[in-house]
Amino acid sequence: MAQFKYKARTLDGKVIKGIMNVADDTELQQKLHEQDAFLLNAKEMKNAKGVKQFKPKVLADFSRQLGTLIASGVTLVRALNIIASGEAVSQKQRGIYEDLLRQIRQGIALSDAMEAQNGAFPPLMIYMYRSAETSGNLDKVSMQMAEHYEKSHKLNSKISSSMTYPKILGIMVVAVVLILTKFVLPQFEELFAQMEELPLSTRILMGFSDLLQNHWIIVLVVVILLIVGVRALLFIPKVRLQWHRFKLKVPLFGKLQKTICTSRFARTLSSLYSAGIPIVSALQIARKTIGNDYIDAQFDQVIPFVRAGNNLSDGLDLVDGFVRKLSDSIRVGEETGSLDTMLSSTADFMEYDADMAIAKMVSYVEPIMLLVMGVIVAFVMVSVFSALYGSYDSIAGMS
């Protein structure tokens, strides 16, 4: 099945654009004809091997609308048609929803149709919907998925918003340095040039100012090359693995990373296990939602360990990167025979711990950034005034 980017015109003269997965352009024309539209032009997307996965907010909106409509007695075909025609739906989303609708009309199951969308829907969602199709509770599972991805979206939003103020402070630090070195220090350059000897800090500062004044293009190129080089290195699996391991070990930030990764894993595992997915299959899916390659790689040992009949809690004890509270809570659930309830409770309080960890990290980052800015400004002031006092002493000695 190929993916086509098309432009068509409806009977009322309106031009529409979209993306549709079809066998060929003939089928594309037929599908558009069924929608009372005729094809203007179409182009096969050669790079359609994979589609970027929908963001948690999109997945949450899709699941909530689907669950609400199904619970109200609306048929699946009608529900998908309503979702696809929503005003807030982007062209990319509409193309995927329309392809879902087309496949379902052909008798294909919703989970299989979602799986055929080249990665737009995550494995967790596909498995959950497949389980719902077997048990016949699609509406309940849809609402459960909506809640799951809403929590994921809120967590991601908190992480992003918590770094807004530190980013602003970082930009201010760079701006202060540029203003001082490009506009303020050059005013003293002629005076300092007449002095026989400058303090070390002043020489360092003037050298940095000269570098930015006369060789700023080289500095800019070096900075860009460093950024591109670091990003390229992170695409190397071994380097990325070690980087993700380092993020778990760094002071302050490492604890936050552990809490967030544990929270994601606990929530996903709870959703899968409560839907009746076998624990080994649930682990294979949940490991991909952690967001840390170092922790993910350790499941190559954990999954065979659990498959051999050992307790899940003992297997998670082997993972370096999870908060110990996770395995301790699961162990209690195994001993009491209420693993599903304990997984849900663990996911809830791990998400609470993640919120607290984010707030604590921000409370540390803000004063650190202010301290860095203060140190830079103080260094510039000391360097300038020490040189000025030196010039006054020289003049006094000469007189």
C-alpha beads as a LAMMPS data file, in Angstrom:
LAMMPS data file: protein, C-alpha beads

399 atoms
398 bonds

1 atom types
1 bond types

-500.0 500.0 xlo xhi
-500.0 500.0 ylo yhi
-500.0 500.0 zlo zhi

Masses

1 110.0

Atoms # bond

1 1 1 0.000 0.000 0.000
2 1 1 1.382 3.403 -1.027
3 1 1 0.838 6.820 0.481
4 1 1 -0.324 9.638 -1.810
5 1 1 -0.436 13.356 -1.223
6 1 1 -3.358 14.662 -3.264
7 1 1 -5.287 17.768 -4.263
8 1 1 -8.948 17.420 -5.234
9 1 1 -12.007 19.570 -5.903
10 1 1 -15.443 18.943 -4.406
11 1 1 -18.735 19.353 -6.270
12 1 1 -19.242 22.792 -4.739
13 1 1 -15.858 23.931 -6.103
14 1 1 -13.886 23.730 -2.873
15 1 1 -10.259 22.570 -3.218
16 1 1 -9.184 20.008 -0.620
17 1 1 -5.761 18.549 0.123
18 1 1 -4.766 15.490 2.093
19 1 1 -2.819 12.266 2.438
20 1 1 -4.312 8.844 1.794
21 1 1 -2.956 5.304 1.884
22 1 1 -4.169 3.420 -1.207
23 1 1 -2.904 0.719 -3.541
24 1 1 -2.533 3.071 -6.544
25 1 1 -3.808 6.324 -8.006
26 1 1 -6.828 4.537 -9.516
27 1 1 -8.036 3.563 -6.061
28 1 1 -7.314 7.111 -4.919
29 1 1 -9.652 8.468 -7.605
30 1 1 -12.334 5.977 -6.575
31 1 1 -12.110 6.939 -2.900
32 1 1 -12.317 10.621 -3.734
33 1 1 -15.278 9.933 -6.020
34 1 1 -17.064 8.302 -3.078
35 1 1 -16.535 11.567 -1.209
36 1 1 -18.045 13.562 -4.107
37 1 1 -14.689 14.942 -5.193
38 1 1 -12.531 14.555 -8.288
39 1 1 -8.742 14.316 -8.336
40 1 1 -6.713 17.298 -9.545
41 1 1 -3.235 15.912 -8.951
42 1 1 -1.507 13.365 -6.761
43 1 1 2.065 12.511 -5.838
44 1 1 3.279 9.324 -4.247
45 1 1 5.288 10.001 -1.090
46 1 1 8.455 7.983 -1.550
47 1 1 9.568 8.552 2.033
48 1 1 6.335 7.151 3.440
49 1 1 8.102 4.257 5.153
50 1 1 7.158 5.713 8.480
51 1 1 4.851 8.388 9.837
52 1 1 5.739 10.470 12.853
53 1 1 3.809 9.221 15.837
54 1 1 0.913 11.379 16.957
55 1 1 1.569 13.493 20.023
56 1 1 -0.103 12.468 23.311
57 1 1 -2.603 15.333 23.072
58 1 1 -3.786 14.162 19.631
59 1 1 -4.044 10.561 20.824
60 1 1 -5.994 11.681 23.900
61 1 1 -8.448 13.729 21.824
62 1 1 -8.945 10.862 19.360
63 1 1 -9.570 8.304 22.111
64 1 1 -11.909 10.543 24.104
65 1 1 -14.047 11.398 21.079
66 1 1 -14.162 7.764 19.992
67 1 1 -15.055 6.538 23.485
68 1 1 -17.773 9.163 23.940
69 1 1 -19.365 8.461 20.558
70 1 1 -19.262 4.664 20.927
71 1 1 -20.770 4.885 24.434
72 1 1 -23.587 7.009 22.984
73 1 1 -24.518 4.231 20.558
74 1 1 -22.852 5.687 17.455
75 1 1 -21.403 3.094 15.083
76 1 1 -17.629 2.887 14.656
77 1 1 -17.803 4.018 11.012
78 1 1 -19.974 6.997 11.892
79 1 1 -17.751 7.868 14.876
80 1 1 -14.589 7.891 12.759
81 1 1 -16.336 9.964 10.111
82 1 1 -17.272 12.575 12.731
83 1 1 -13.722 12.617 14.150
84 1 1 -12.149 12.968 10.690
85 1 1 -14.395 15.926 9.809
86 1 1 -13.518 17.883 12.956
87 1 1 -12.427 21.491 12.448
88 1 1 -9.356 21.151 14.671
89 1 1 -8.050 18.116 12.747
90 1 1 -4.968 18.775 10.608
91 1 1 -4.661 17.560 7.018
92 1 1 -2.193 14.864 8.067
93 1 1 -4.517 13.590 10.797
94 1 1 -7.544 13.738 8.497
95 1 1 -5.727 11.631 5.889
96 1 1 -4.918 8.949 8.450
97 1 1 -8.436 8.973 9.929
98 1 1 -9.933 8.658 6.452
99 1 1 -7.693 5.699 5.725
100 1 1 -8.820 4.103 8.993
101 1 1 -12.397 4.631 7.902
102 1 1 -11.747 3.126 4.466
103 1 1 -10.140 -0.005 5.897
104 1 1 -12.888 -0.498 8.484
105 1 1 -15.512 -0.281 5.740
106 1 1 -13.622 -3.142 4.063
107 1 1 -14.061 -5.268 7.172
108 1 1 -10.610 -4.741 8.709
109 1 1 -10.458 -4.480 12.506
110 1 1 -9.750 -1.056 14.007
111 1 1 -6.524 -2.212 15.690
112 1 1 -5.229 -3.694 12.412
113 1 1 -6.136 -0.513 10.546
114 1 1 -4.286 1.542 13.151
115 1 1 -1.256 -0.724 12.850
116 1 1 -1.234 -0.149 9.078
117 1 1 -0.726 3.612 9.548
118 1 1 3.090 3.336 9.505
119 1 1 3.656 4.283 13.141
120 1 1 1.105 7.068 13.618
121 1 1 -0.436 5.145 16.519
122 1 1 1.837 3.756 19.287
123 1 1 1.992 -0.021 20.004
124 1 1 0.385 0.522 23.422
125 1 1 -2.716 1.993 21.849
126 1 1 -2.926 -0.727 19.186
127 1 1 -2.684 -3.541 21.740
128 1 1 -5.238 -1.915 24.019
129 1 1 -7.750 -1.497 21.192
130 1 1 -7.108 -5.061 20.037
131 1 1 -7.889 -6.252 23.553
132 1 1 -11.059 -4.121 23.562
133 1 1 -12.215 -5.672 20.286
134 1 1 -11.913 -9.120 21.878
135 1 1 -13.689 -8.186 25.118
136 1 1 -16.280 -5.901 23.515
137 1 1 -15.608 -2.839 25.703
138 1 1 -14.196 -0.455 23.108
139 1 1 -15.813 2.581 24.736
140 1 1 -14.263 1.916 28.161
141 1 1 -10.804 1.203 26.745
142 1 1 -11.015 4.337 24.601
143 1 1 -11.721 6.460 27.669
144 1 1 -8.922 4.696 29.524
145 1 1 -6.523 5.527 26.680
146 1 1 -7.756 9.119 26.686
147 1 1 -6.942 9.428 30.379
148 1 1 -3.566 7.735 29.873
149 1 1 -2.423 10.107 27.106
150 1 1 -3.863 13.166 28.842
151 1 1 -1.654 12.384 31.837
152 1 1 1.296 11.852 29.517
153 1 1 0.603 15.203 27.832
154 1 1 0.328 16.987 31.185
155 1 1 3.625 15.489 32.353
156 1 1 5.400 16.525 29.143
157 1 1 3.887 19.999 29.394
158 1 1 5.074 20.389 32.988
159 1 1 8.594 19.356 32.010
160 1 1 8.587 21.817 29.117
161 1 1 7.100 24.702 31.098
162 1 1 9.416 24.091 34.045
163 1 1 12.400 24.767 31.787
164 1 1 10.989 28.001 30.339
165 1 1 12.344 30.273 33.072
166 1 1 15.823 28.666 33.108
167 1 1 15.949 29.051 29.306
168 1 1 15.059 32.741 29.612
169 1 1 17.799 33.195 32.203
170 1 1 20.242 31.368 29.930
171 1 1 19.389 33.703 27.045
172 1 1 19.850 36.680 29.382
173 1 1 23.295 35.412 30.420
174 1 1 24.359 35.154 26.771
175 1 1 22.875 38.592 26.018
176 1 1 24.708 40.201 28.953
177 1 1 28.019 38.666 27.852
178 1 1 27.534 39.838 24.259
179 1 1 26.592 43.378 25.308
180 1 1 29.531 43.688 27.685
181 1 1 32.111 42.263 25.289
182 1 1 30.832 43.943 22.112
183 1 1 29.754 47.382 23.316
184 1 1 31.068 48.110 26.825
185 1 1 34.621 46.735 26.805
186 1 1 35.643 48.348 23.485
187 1 1 35.153 51.736 25.206
188 1 1 38.111 50.895 27.481
189 1 1 40.296 49.360 24.786
190 1 1 42.199 52.574 23.996
191 1 1 42.858 53.240 27.684
192 1 1 44.039 49.681 28.362
193 1 1 46.331 49.777 25.301
194 1 1 48.362 52.576 26.921
195 1 1 49.056 50.532 30.040
196 1 1 52.267 48.543 30.296
197 1 1 50.687 45.524 32.000
198 1 1 47.100 44.424 32.591
199 1 1 45.784 42.033 35.242
200 1 1 45.326 38.437 34.073
201 1 1 41.522 38.612 34.328
202 1 1 41.510 41.787 32.207
203 1 1 43.716 40.188 29.540
204 1 1 41.395 37.185 29.387
205 1 1 38.351 39.421 29.105
206 1 1 39.873 41.644 26.413
207 1 1 41.008 38.592 24.471
208 1 1 37.468 37.201 24.529
209 1 1 36.079 40.589 23.504
210 1 1 38.554 40.783 20.610
211 1 1 37.561 37.290 19.505
212 1 1 33.897 38.252 19.330
213 1 1 34.679 41.601 17.692
214 1 1 36.984 40.420 14.904
215 1 1 36.315 36.709 14.511
216 1 1 32.612 36.355 15.299
217 1 1 32.000 34.369 12.101
218 1 1 34.524 31.734 13.191
219 1 1 32.921 31.591 16.650
220 1 1 29.462 31.183 15.108
221 1 1 30.665 28.420 12.769
222 1 1 32.380 26.583 15.648
223 1 1 29.236 26.760 17.787
224 1 1 27.062 25.449 14.931
225 1 1 29.525 22.633 14.199
226 1 1 29.556 21.661 17.873
227 1 1 25.747 21.505 18.013
228 1 1 25.508 19.486 14.787
229 1 1 28.375 17.222 15.884
230 1 1 26.800 16.467 19.258
231 1 1 23.446 15.668 17.646
232 1 1 25.155 13.410 15.108
233 1 1 26.971 11.578 17.899
234 1 1 23.681 10.945 19.692
235 1 1 22.451 9.006 16.654
236 1 1 25.187 6.440 17.307
237 1 1 23.535 3.727 19.482
238 1 1 26.500 3.212 21.848
239 1 1 26.990 6.953 22.385
240 1 1 23.259 7.494 22.890
241 1 1 23.196 4.619 25.383
242 1 1 25.992 6.155 27.457
243 1 1 24.407 9.615 27.261
244 1 1 21.105 8.256 28.578
245 1 1 23.013 6.487 31.360
246 1 1 24.792 9.739 32.244
247 1 1 21.446 11.607 32.453
248 1 1 20.339 9.160 35.150
249 1 1 23.519 9.676 37.188
250 1 1 23.941 13.467 37.078
251 1 1 23.078 15.177 40.406
252 1 1 19.563 16.662 40.788
253 1 1 18.569 16.135 37.148
254 1 1 19.288 12.402 37.361
255 1 1 16.752 11.869 40.139
256 1 1 14.127 13.693 38.085
257 1 1 14.913 11.522 35.053
258 1 1 14.564 8.333 37.118
259 1 1 11.216 9.448 38.507
260 1 1 9.828 10.420 35.092
261 1 1 10.998 7.182 33.431
262 1 1 9.555 5.116 36.286
263 1 1 6.258 7.005 36.074
264 1 1 5.923 6.405 32.320
265 1 1 6.713 2.704 32.664
266 1 1 4.332 2.191 35.604
267 1 1 1.407 3.916 33.856
268 1 1 1.879 1.971 30.612
269 1 1 2.319 -1.373 32.371
270 1 1 -0.756 -0.697 34.495
271 1 1 -2.907 0.029 31.425
272 1 1 -1.730 -3.084 29.570
273 1 1 -2.002 -5.480 32.504
274 1 1 -5.473 -4.261 33.480
275 1 1 -6.590 -4.910 29.875
276 1 1 -5.589 -8.555 30.178
277 1 1 -2.341 -8.378 28.181
278 1 1 0.117 -11.106 29.354
279 1 1 2.852 -9.690 31.561
280 1 1 5.685 -10.587 29.154
281 1 1 3.922 -8.908 26.220
282 1 1 3.114 -5.931 28.444
283 1 1 6.800 -5.570 29.356
284 1 1 7.832 -5.689 25.701
285 1 1 5.465 -2.813 24.913
286 1 1 6.032 -0.771 28.086
287 1 1 9.827 -0.743 27.660
288 1 1 9.429 1.344 24.490
289 1 1 7.551 4.100 26.318
290 1 1 10.250 4.764 28.941
291 1 1 12.188 7.244 26.821
292 1 1 15.631 6.106 27.967
293 1 1 17.740 3.714 25.867
294 1 1 19.902 2.673 28.833
295 1 1 16.885 1.408 30.812
296 1 1 15.295 -0.060 27.684
297 1 1 18.416 -2.136 26.925
298 1 1 18.294 -3.771 30.358
299 1 1 14.936 -5.373 29.540
300 1 1 16.812 -7.788 27.272
301 1 1 17.691 -9.540 30.549
302 1 1 14.525 -8.720 32.507
303 1 1 12.032 -10.209 30.019
304 1 1 13.702 -13.674 29.810
305 1 1 13.994 -13.578 33.609
306 1 1 10.237 -13.015 34.019
307 1 1 9.382 -15.437 31.196
308 1 1 11.280 -18.146 33.122
309 1 1 8.704 -17.868 35.932
310 1 1 10.388 -15.395 38.264
311 1 1 8.535 -12.553 39.964
312 1 1 8.177 -9.263 38.121
313 1 1 9.390 -7.368 41.190
314 1 1 12.629 -9.382 41.258
315 1 1 13.132 -8.691 37.564
316 1 1 12.657 -4.941 38.019
317 1 1 15.201 -5.014 40.851
318 1 1 17.759 -5.790 38.144
319 1 1 17.030 -2.525 36.318
320 1 1 19.449 0.320 37.011
321 1 1 17.459 3.516 36.499
322 1 1 14.085 2.868 38.121
323 1 1 13.043 4.230 41.501
324 1 1 13.189 1.411 44.068
325 1 1 9.641 2.217 45.163
326 1 1 8.346 0.645 41.928
327 1 1 9.623 -2.893 42.582
328 1 1 8.739 -2.681 46.289
329 1 1 5.123 -1.745 45.476
330 1 1 4.806 -4.451 42.822
331 1 1 6.193 -7.019 45.277
332 1 1 3.375 -6.157 47.685
333 1 1 0.846 -6.593 44.858
334 1 1 2.288 -10.011 43.983
335 1 1 2.151 -11.158 47.600
336 1 1 -1.447 -10.004 48.096
337 1 1 -2.695 -11.139 44.672
338 1 1 -3.736 -7.612 43.653
339 1 1 -1.052 -6.756 41.110
340 1 1 -3.428 -4.828 38.827
341 1 1 -4.613 -2.572 41.668
342 1 1 -1.102 -2.048 42.967
343 1 1 0.204 -1.168 39.483
344 1 1 -2.498 1.488 39.122
345 1 1 -1.763 2.926 42.584
346 1 1 1.977 2.860 41.896
347 1 1 1.481 4.735 38.624
348 1 1 -0.568 7.403 40.448
349 1 1 1.931 8.133 43.187
350 1 1 4.887 7.920 40.779
351 1 1 3.243 10.645 38.699
352 1 1 2.817 12.685 41.888
353 1 1 6.506 12.123 42.701
354 1 1 7.390 13.276 39.172
355 1 1 5.448 16.520 39.713
356 1 1 7.262 17.128 43.000
357 1 1 10.639 16.316 41.442
358 1 1 10.036 18.809 38.606
359 1 1 9.089 21.551 41.070
360 1 1 12.162 20.786 43.190
361 1 1 14.482 20.848 40.187
362 1 1 13.147 24.238 39.099
363 1 1 13.677 25.587 42.631
364 1 1 17.354 24.614 42.290
365 1 1 17.904 25.662 38.669
366 1 1 16.625 29.236 39.032
367 1 1 19.087 30.366 41.746
368 1 1 21.927 28.511 40.001
369 1 1 21.276 30.417 36.773
370 1 1 21.095 33.710 38.674
371 1 1 24.352 32.836 40.416
372 1 1 26.029 32.127 37.071
373 1 1 24.841 35.460 35.718
374 1 1 26.096 37.222 38.856
375 1 1 29.517 35.542 38.616
376 1 1 29.908 36.589 34.961
377 1 1 28.945 40.198 35.659
378 1 1 31.183 40.280 38.736
379 1 1 34.123 38.899 36.732
380 1 1 33.686 41.625 34.111
381 1 1 33.401 44.356 36.729
382 1 1 36.439 43.168 38.679
383 1 1 38.498 42.855 35.483
384 1 1 37.621 46.382 34.343
385 1 1 37.964 48.140 37.699
386 1 1 41.189 46.357 38.663
387 1 1 42.723 47.626 35.422
388 1 1 41.371 51.150 36.047
389 1 1 42.742 51.222 39.582
390 1 1 46.076 50.026 38.194
391 1 1 46.110 52.927 35.745
392 1 1 45.353 55.405 38.555
393 1 1 48.222 53.996 40.609
394 1 1 50.579 54.368 37.647
395 1 1 49.544 57.972 37.139
396 1 1 49.964 58.680 40.849
397 1 1 53.459 57.139 40.815
398 1 1 54.505 59.213 37.807
399 1 1 53.356 62.414 39.479

Bonds

1 1 1 2
2 1 2 3
3 1 3 4
4 1 4 5
5 1 5 6
6 1 6 7
7 1 7 8
8 1 8 9
9 1 9 10
10 1 10 11
11 1 11 12
12 1 12 13
13 1 13 14
14 1 14 15
15 1 15 16
16 1 16 17
17 1 17 18
18 1 18 19
19 1 19 20
20 1 20 21
21 1 21 22
22 1 22 23
23 1 23 24
24 1 24 25
25 1 25 26
26 1 26 27
27 1 27 28
28 1 28 29
29 1 29 30
30 1 30 31
31 1 31 32
32 1 32 33
33 1 33 34
34 1 34 35
35 1 35 36
36 1 36 37
37 1 37 38
38 1 38 39
39 1 39 40
40 1 40 41
41 1 41 42
42 1 42 43
43 1 43 44
44 1 44 45
45 1 45 46
46 1 46 47
47 1 47 48
48 1 48 49
49 1 49 50
50 1 50 51
51 1 51 52
52 1 52 53
53 1 53 54
54 1 54 55
55 1 55 56
56 1 56 57
57 1 57 58
58 1 58 59
59 1 59 60
60 1 60 61
61 1 61 62
62 1 62 63
63 1 63 64
64 1 64 65
65 1 65 66
66 1 66 67
67 1 67 68
68 1 68 69
69 1 69 70
70 1 70 71
71 1 71 72
72 1 72 73
73 1 73 74
74 1 74 75
75 1 75 76
76 1 76 77
77 1 77 78
78 1 78 79
79 1 79 80
80 1 80 81
81 1 81 82
82 1 82 83
83 1 83 84
84 1 84 85
85 1 85 86
86 1 86 87
87 1 87 88
88 1 88 89
89 1 89 90
90 1 90 91
91 1 91 92
92 1 92 93
93 1 93 94
94 1 94 95
95 1 95 96
96 1 96 97
97 1 97 98
98 1 98 99
99 1 99 100
100 1 100 101
101 1 101 102
102 1 102 103
103 1 103 104
104 1 104 105
105 1 105 106
106 1 106 107
107 1 107 108
108 1 108 109
109 1 109 110
110 1 110 111
111 1 111 112
112 1 112 113
113 1 113 114
114 1 114 115
115 1 115 116
116 1 116 117
117 1 117 118
118 1 118 119
119 1 119 120
120 1 120 121
121 1 121 122
122 1 122 123
123 1 123 124
124 1 124 125
125 1 125 126
126 1 126 127
127 1 127 128
128 1 128 129
129 1 129 130
130 1 130 131
131 1 131 132
132 1 132 133
133 1 133 134
134 1 134 135
135 1 135 136
136 1 136 137
137 1 137 138
138 1 138 139
139 1 139 140
140 1 140 141
141 1 141 142
142 1 142 143
143 1 143 144
144 1 144 145
145 1 145 146
146 1 146 147
147 1 147 148
148 1 148 149
149 1 149 150
150 1 150 151
151 1 151 152
152 1 152 153
153 1 153 154
154 1 154 155
155 1 155 156
156 1 156 157
157 1 157 158
158 1 158 159
159 1 159 160
160 1 160 161
161 1 161 162
162 1 162 163
163 1 163 164
164 1 164 165
165 1 165 166
166 1 166 167
167 1 167 168
168 1 168 169
169 1 169 170
170 1 170 171
171 1 171 172
172 1 172 173
173 1 173 174
174 1 174 175
175 1 175 176
176 1 176 177
177 1 177 178
178 1 178 179
179 1 179 180
180 1 180 181
181 1 181 182
182 1 182 183
183 1 183 184
184 1 184 185
185 1 185 186
186 1 186 187
187 1 187 188
188 1 188 189
189 1 189 190
190 1 190 191
191 1 191 192
192 1 192 193
193 1 193 194
194 1 194 195
195 1 195 196
196 1 196 197
197 1 197 198
198 1 198 199
199 1 199 200
200 1 200 201
201 1 201 202
202 1 202 203
203 1 203 204
204 1 204 205
205 1 205 206
206 1 206 207
207 1 207 208
208 1 208 209
209 1 209 210
210 1 210 211
211 1 211 212
212 1 212 213
213 1 213 214
214 1 214 215
215 1 215 216
216 1 216 217
217 1 217 218
218 1 218 219
219 1 219 220
220 1 220 221
221 1 221 222
222 1 222 223
223 1 223 224
224 1 224 225
225 1 225 226
226 1 226 227
227 1 227 228
228 1 228 229
229 1 229 230
230 1 230 231
231 1 231 232
232 1 232 233
233 1 233 234
234 1 234 235
235 1 235 236
236 1 236 237
237 1 237 238
238 1 238 239
239 1 239 240
240 1 240 241
241 1 241 242
242 1 242 243
243 1 243 244
244 1 244 245
245 1 245 246
246 1 246 247
247 1 247 248
248 1 248 249
249 1 249 250
250 1 250 251
251 1 251 252
252 1 252 253
253 1 253 254
254 1 254 255
255 1 255 256
256 1 256 257
257 1 257 258
258 1 258 259
259 1 259 260
260 1 260 261
261 1 261 262
262 1 262 263
263 1 263 264
264 1 264 265
265 1 265 266
266 1 266 267
267 1 267 268
268 1 268 269
269 1 269 270
270 1 270 271
271 1 271 272
272 1 272 273
273 1 273 274
274 1 274 275
275 1 275 276
276 1 276 277
277 1 277 278
278 1 278 279
279 1 279 280
280 1 280 281
281 1 281 282
282 1 282 283
283 1 283 284
284 1 284 285
285 1 285 286
286 1 286 287
287 1 287 288
288 1 288 289
289 1 289 290
290 1 290 291
291 1 291 292
292 1 292 293
293 1 293 294
294 1 294 295
295 1 295 296
296 1 296 297
297 1 297 298
298 1 298 299
299 1 299 300
300 1 300 301
301 1 301 302
302 1 302 303
303 1 303 304
304 1 304 305
305 1 305 306
306 1 306 307
307 1 307 308
308 1 308 309
309 1 309 310
310 1 310 311
311 1 311 312
312 1 312 313
313 1 313 314
314 1 314 315
315 1 315 316
316 1 316 317
317 1 317 318
318 1 318 319
319 1 319 320
320 1 320 321
321 1 321 322
322 1 322 323
323 1 323 324
324 1 324 325
325 1 325 326
326 1 326 327
327 1 327 328
328 1 328 329
329 1 329 330
330 1 330 331
331 1 331 332
332 1 332 333
333 1 333 334
334 1 334 335
335 1 335 336
336 1 336 337
337 1 337 338
338 1 338 339
339 1 339 340
340 1 340 341
341 1 341 342
342 1 342 343
343 1 343 344
344 1 344 345
345 1 345 346
346 1 346 347
347 1 347 348
348 1 348 349
349 1 349 350
350 1 350 351
351 1 351 352
352 1 352 353
353 1 353 354
354 1 354 355
355 1 355 356
356 1 356 357
357 1 357 358
358 1 358 359
359 1 359 360
360 1 360 361
361 1 361 362
362 1 362 363
363 1 363 364
364 1 364 365
365 1 365 366
366 1 366 367
367 1 367 368
368 1 368 369
369 1 369 370
370 1 370 371
371 1 371 372
372 1 372 373
373 1 373 374
374 1 374 375
375 1 375 376
376 1 376 377
377 1 377 378
378 1 378 379
379 1 379 380
380 1 380 381
381 1 381 382
382 1 382 383
383 1 383 384
384 1 384 385
385 1 385 386
386 1 386 387
387 1 387 388
388 1 388 389
389 1 389 390
390 1 390 391
391 1 391 392
392 1 392 393
393 1 393 394
394 1 394 395
395 1 395 396
396 1 396 397
397 1 397 398
398 1 398 399
